């Protein structure tokens, strides 16, 4: 999931910030949009994807 977001953020032309900011924003939007109805397992997957995204962009 992190690799897909990274690829999408780097390929996109319509962004204001850096590709890292764009990718993290997309992921955060997904978590926030689901709200409390997001199952715990899915939330864990998305939180791990954030860590993988940080590592992919070298931001540990």
Secondary structure, 3 states (H helix, E strand, C coil): CHHHHHHHHHHCCCCCCCHHHHHHHHHHHHHHHHHHHCCHHHHHHHHHHHHHHHHHCCCC
